[in-house]
């Protein structure tokens, strides 16, 4: 009867959640499970009627993505999914992007004002899988994956929303950048930002990502490159300052701010490697961490106590890297000046204002 069916669904979800947790810690044990394929097939066949089953299946898939081979297997599986059978629903990248663009269009046209926690769960699971695939791919595969994602069609997308796609879909990360600025749940915003960070591993995408970063009002006043998807009038935007001060502090959860800081650290590392110019535009993000992340660290309420230290770690890591960059520039500037004048400042000390500002900034933080 119906009760028996529900019991089987609940059991399969519990099993998938348990296996996902296990394979994240011991990925090699997945090869010993001979019934894993049967479990995924069963989940696909029942997922259309049960979103919780669909989400658990995606999270299990994400846990199975290890190394280049795993990234290739699951990218191809969702790029060319099998035909749906028995009322099931095979996951696909086209389906994910259709949903992302559908929500973007609804927000931009002011047809919705929020995404519910229930609706966001499936998107979060999808995004975790895509993030995992992008993270595990090597540089060559990553470029190929991004190219193929750029060529996707979007099954089920309303014809009325194609205008939004044609206007903004200049890169596979555009859908994530646009949606994360809307009033979506904290977990969904974090998953969107983590996926953007995974895209930022692709060197050729960095200029585009930097442009999106400024023009989607992540921090009001931090400008990006022309042509990036800018915020649309009439929508409610939650920039990073409002997010941590109002949304996350009220909830006691800081997943999206931690994800944002991870993105900033990823871009700064790329800048130090010489693959982008993010460090030249880092001032607003330094001020954000200095004024809005670190000062209230010990006063906030944390439902997950570990997030206090995650915020501290990611914030201080960013500031330290920025200060080291400024010190290096100051030393080079002083050396060049000394070469011209034949002397250093009085007492042989560096007098470059950037250097002094860096030391003063450290005192303010700590």
N, C-alpha and C positions, 0 to 999 in steps of 0.2 A: 504494500500500500504506500500512500504518500509519506507516512512516517518512516518507513524503511528506506525510501529513496533519499529523504533528507538526512537520515543517519549515515548512509553511504557517502553522501556528499561531504558531510562534516568530517567523516573519517578520512576521506581522501585529502581534504584541505589540511588537516592536522598532520598527515603523513608527509605531504609536500613541504609544509613549513618546517617540520623536523629535519627532513633531508636537506633542505636549503641551508639551514643552520649548520648541519654537519659538513656539507661539501664546501662551505666557505672556510672551514677550519682544516678539513682533510679532503682536498679535492681528488686525491688519488683513489679514495674509497668509492667514488662514483663508478669506476670501471668494474668494480666487483658486483654491482647491482644489475643482475640480468633482467629484472622486471621493470627497469626504469622507463624503457620505451613504452611498455604497456600502460604504465601509470600516466604518462604524458598523453598517450592516445585517448585513454578514458577521460582525462580531464578536458581535452579538446572537444570530445563528443558531448560533454555535459555542460560546457562552459557558457554556452549562449543563454541558457536559462538561469545561470548562477554566476554573477559577477565576482563573488568571493573566490569561486573555483578558478576563474580566469586569472585573477590577480595572483593567486598562490602558484598557479602554473608558470606565469611569467617570472616570478621571483625564484622559482626552482630553476628555470632556464638560466637566469642570471648567475646563479650559484654554480652552474655547470660550465660557464665560460671561463676557461683557463688557457692562457697562452694563445699563440697565433692560430693554432689548429682550432681551438674552441671558438675564437672570434670569427674565423671564416665559416665554421659550421653553422653557427647561429645567425650570422648575418645573412648567409645564403638561404637558410631555412625561412626567415621572415621576409626576404626579398622575393622569393618565389614560393609562397606557401602552398600546401596541397589544397585541393578543392574541399570545401566544407561538406561534411557528411553527417547524417543522422541528426541534423539540427545543431551540429556543433559549430565552432567558430575558430578557425585557425588564425593565430596572430600574424600580423604583417606590418612592415614599416609603413606601407601605404595607409593602412588603417590608423596607425598612430598619428601620422601627420594629418590625415583627414580630420581626426578629432581635435588636434591642436589648432588647426586653422579654423575649424568650426567655432571653437570657443573664442578665438581671437576675433573673428568676424562678429560674433554675437556681442562681445564686449565693445568693440569699436562702433557698432551700430546702436549701442545702448539697449539691446534687447534683453540682456541679463546684467545683474549687478554683482554676482558672486558665483563661485563654484562650490558646491556642497562637499563635505568630507567624503561622503559615499561616492559621489561622482569622481572625485580626485584620486581615489585609491587605485583604480585601474590605470589611470595615466601615470601615477607614481611608479607602479610596477613596470609598465612599458618603458618609462624613462630610465629606470635602473638597469634594465636589460640593455638598452641602447648604450648607456654610459659604460657599462661593463665591456661591451663589444668594442667600443672605441678605445677604451683604456688598454685592452689586451692586444689590440692590433699593432703590428709594427708600422714604421713610418710609411712604407710603400702601400701596405694594405689600407692604412688610414686614408690616404689620398684617394685610393680607389673607392672605398666605402662612401666617402663624402661625395664623390662624383656621381655615384649611383643613387645616393639619396637625393641629389639635386635633380635627378631625372624622373623621380617618382610621379605616378598619377595618384589621385586621392579618391578612392572609391567611396561613394556615399556622401561626398561633400555637396551641399546645396548649391545649385547654379547661382543663387543670389549672393553667394559668398566668394565666388571666383574672383571678383574685383579685388578683394583684400589680398588673395593669394598672388595675383598678377602684380600688385603694387609692392608687396613687401617680401615675397619669397625669393630673395637674391642669394640666399645661402641656407643650408639646412638648419643652422642655428637661429635663423631669424624668427621662426615660430616660437622658440623658447624665450628669446629676448623679449618679444612683445607680450607674451602671456605672463611672464614673471612680474611685470610691472602692474598687473591688475590685482584686485583684491582677492587673490586665491589663497587657499589654506597654506599654512606655514610649511607643511611637508611637501606640498606640490611645488611651492616656490623654490624650496631647497633642491628638489629633484631636477627642476628646470635649470638651476644654476650649476649643479654638478654636471649635467649633460653639456652645458656650454663650456665648462672647464675641460671636459674631454675633447670637445671640438678644438679648443685652443692648443692642444698638443700638435696640431697640424700646422707646420710653419707657414704654408701658403695661405692659411685662413686667418692668420693673426691680424693683418691689417683690417680685414672685414670685422673681426670680433671687436677690435678696438673702436672701430667706427660705431658699431652697435652699442657698445658699452656707454659711450657718451650720449648718443641720440635717443636712447630709451629712458633717459632721466633716472638712471640708477642712483646718481647723486645730482640733485638740482644744481646747476651751475657748472658741472663737469661736461665739457663739450666734446663731441665726437667728430667723425669725419663726415663731410657732405655726402648725401645719398644714402646714409644709413637709415633704418626705419625709425622715424621719430614718433613721439607720442601723439596720439590723436586727441583733438579737443573733445570735451564732453565726457571723458572717462575719468574715473578716480584712479590716481596713480599713487602707489605706495613706494616712495623712494627708500633707500636703505636707512636713512635717519629716522623716518617715521616708523619703519618696520620694527627696528629694535626698540625704540622708545615707547611705542604705543601697542603695536600688535603682539610682539614677542614678549615684552615685559609683562603685559597683561596675562598672557597665556602661560608664562614661565617656561617657554620652549624657544630655543634660539637656533634651530636647524638652518633657517635661511640666511641668517647673518654669518654663521660659520661657513656655509657654502659660498657666500659672497666673498669672504676673506680668503677662502681657498682659491677662488678665481683670481683675485688680486695677486696672490702670491705666485700663482702659475704664470700670469702675465709679466710680473716683475722678474721672475727667473728667466723667461724668454728674452726680456729686455737686456738682462745682464749677459745673456749668451749672444747678444747682437742680432737677434732675429726679429725684434720689433722695437719701437721707440716709447714704450709705455712709461718708463721711468721719467721721461721728460714731462709727462702730464700727470704725475703721481700726486701733486700737491693737494688736490681736493680729497683724495683718499687717505693721505696722511692725516689731514685735519679731521676727517670723519672718525678714524680710529682714535686719534688723540683726544677728541672732544666728546665722542658719543659711545665708543666701545669700552675703552679701558677705565674711565673715571667711575662709572657705576658698577664696576665688576663685582665688588664685594657686597653691594646693597641689593642686587636684584634677587628675585625669587627664582629658583631653578627646580623644575620637576625632575630633571636629569642632572644631578650634581656635577657630573663629569663635563657638562657643557660650559661651566664656568671656566675650566682650565683649557678647554678647546678654544674658546674665545680669546683667552689670554695668550695662548700659544700662537695662534694664527695672527693675532694683532701685533704681538711683539716681534714675531718673525718678519712681518712686513716692515715694521718700523726699523728694525735692526738692519735689514737689507738696504733700505732707503738711506739710512745714516751712513752706512759703509760706502755707498755710492757717492754721497756728498763729501765724505772725508777724502775719498780717492780723487774727486774732482778738485777739492780744495788744495790738496797736496800737489797735484799737477799744476794748478794755477800758481801756487806759491813758488814751486820749483822753476816754472817758466819765468816768473817775475824776477826771481833771484838770479837766473842766468843772465837776464838783461841788465840788472842793476849791480850784479856782482856781490850781492849780500842778501841775507835773510832779514826778517824783522828783528827788532831789538831782542837780545838774549837768544837768538836763534829759534824763536817760537813761531809757529804758523799763525798768521794774522788774518787769513782769509775769512771774510764774514760768514761764508757758508759753513766753515769749520766750527766757528764759535756758535753759530745758530744751532748746529747739530748737537753740540754738547749741552747747550741750554735746553734743547728739546728733550734730551734724555732726562735731565733734572726734573722737568715738568711732568714727565710720564711716571717716573719712579719716586 
